[in-house]
Amino acid sequence: MNDIKHGSFQGTSWSKEGTGSPVILVHGLGMNRQMWQWQMDSLTPHFSVICFDLLGHGESVNPEIPCQLSQFSGQLLALMDGLNLESCALVGFSLGGLIVQDFALNHPEKVNALVMLNTAHGRTKSERKAVLARVQQAGEHGPASTVEAHWNAGLVLIFQQKILKFWKKYVAGSWQMTKRFIRKSIVF
């Protein structure tokens, strides 16, 4: 079993596990660093995996005003500096993908590899409006209430109904039944 380190640096809550080249995993909107827990067994034998909570998420500080993309990128830069990382591989999911892309464009010397998962681009006005509605829905009824809307927005097209059943259980906090399925389905 790997030694897991936890900490907080300038209001950013983080955890580090494994050995090897550093990989930072960046979660999506309304999630926290725990979303990566089922990838850790596959990644930590090969990499030093760092997960952190974005500003306003999980155990990190909650800014008084809404964050801009540049603030999230600045948070990532500060975390890397605080952990004495000259460079690393970055993996971002959804909003996390936008953050790692912005970071890579502004700090290319600090990025060894870049992976963007389910990251949107070129949304129409109506698509942006739908995203804001899901954010409001999650705030009022919890993240599990938005799962079906995410799927209907086209994040997963193949096996949509079968996977939807599993993800509803995941977001609601019941990973036990889907652990084996998720481990075999997610490939980096």
N, C-alpha and C positions, 0 to 999 in steps of 0.2 A: 504494500500500500504506500502511496506517495505521501510525503509530508505536505500538508496544506498550510500555507501562510495566509493570514488575513491582516488587513491594515486599513488605514485611512490616511490620505495625503491631501491636504488643502481641501477638505470636505468631500473628497472622492473615496468611496468605499470600494475596496478591491480584494481579490484573492489570487493566490499564485500556487500552482501545483505542477509537478513534473520536472523533468530535466531535459536539457537540450536547448536548441535555438528558441528564442522567445517568439511566442505567438499571442497576440492580443485579440480577444473575442469581444465584439461590440454588439449589444442587444438592440432590439427595436423599440419603438414607441410603446409606452405603457407596460413594458416588461422590466426585468432586472437580470442581473448576471446569472441567476439560477437557471435561466432558460437553456444554458449550455451544459447543464449537469450530466446529461446522457451522452455527450460526446467526450467527456473527460477520460473515460477508461481507454478509448481508442487513441486519444491525442497525447496524454501525459507520459507514456513510455518513450515517446519520441521528441517531445517538445516541452519547454517550460511555458505553461499556458496561464495567461493572466486574463481574468475577467473582472470587469468593474461595473458599477452602477452609474449610468449617466446622471447628470444633474437633474434633480427633480424626480428621480426614480430610485426605488429600493432604499438603501441606507445612505445614499449620498445626499448632500445638502439640497434643499429646495429653494431655488432663487425666487426672489419676490416678483420678478417679471419673467415673461416667457423667454426661453432661450432661443438664440439664433444659431444657425449651423456653425458659425465661427466660434461661438462659445463652447460648443461640444468638441470641436477640433482643438481648441485651446486647452480644454480639460484633458484630452488625450495627450497632448504635448507635455503638459505639466506632470501627468502621471508617468510618462516615459522618463522625463527628467528626474522625477522623484525616485524612480526605481533604477536610475543610472543605466538606462537602455539607450545605446547609440542608434540602434535600428532594430526592426522586428518585422515579422509577417503580420498583416492585419486581416481580420475576417469580420465582416459586418453584415448583420441581418436587417433588412428593411431600412428604417432610419439609420441604423448602424452602418449600412452600406453607403448611404449618402455621406455619413461622417467620415468613414475611412477613405472614400473617394476624395472628399474635400481635403483631408489631411495629406493624402498622397500628392495631390496637385500643389499644395503649399509647402510640403516638406519631403520632396522625393528622395532626398539623401537618407531619410529615416525609415524608408519602406523597402523591405527585401522582397515581399510578395503581397499581393492584394487579392482578396476574394470578397465579392459582393453577392449576397444571397437575397433573392426576392426584393431587390431594390428597384423602386419605381423611377421612371424618367418620363419626361414629356407628357405629363398629365394634362388633360383638358380641364377647363374650368369646372365642368360638372363632376369630373373625377376628383378634383381637389375638394369640392363641396362634399362629396360622399365620404372622403377621408375625415374631414372635420366632423361630420355627423357621427362617424364611428368613434372618434375620440370623445365626443360628448357622451355617446352611449356607454362607452367603457367607464367614463367618470361617474355616470349615474347608476349603472347596473353591474359594473365589474367587467374585466377583460373577457370572460367566457361568453358574454352576451354578443361579442363582435365576431366570433369565429366564423359563422356562416357567411357574414358579409365579406370577410377577407377572402374566403374561398370563391364567392360569387364574383369578386373583383378580378379573378383570374390568376391568383398566385399559384394554384395547382390545377392543371387542366386534366391530367390523366389520372384515372381512378379517383375522381373527385369525391364521389359519395362514400366510398370505402374509407378513404383517408379522413374525410370530414368526421366520421364517427369516432375515429381514434383521437383526433385533435380536440374534439369537444371534451373528451375525458381528460386530455392533457391540460388544457387551459383551466379546467375546473379543479385541477390539482390531483387527478388520479393517474399518475404515471405508471403505477404498478402493472396495469394490464397492457400497456403499450411499450414498455421499455424495450423488449426484444424487437418489436416492429421498428421503432425509431432507430435503434442502433444499426439495424441492417439496411435501413432506408437512406440514411444520411451519409454521404460520401464527400470527403474533401479532396 
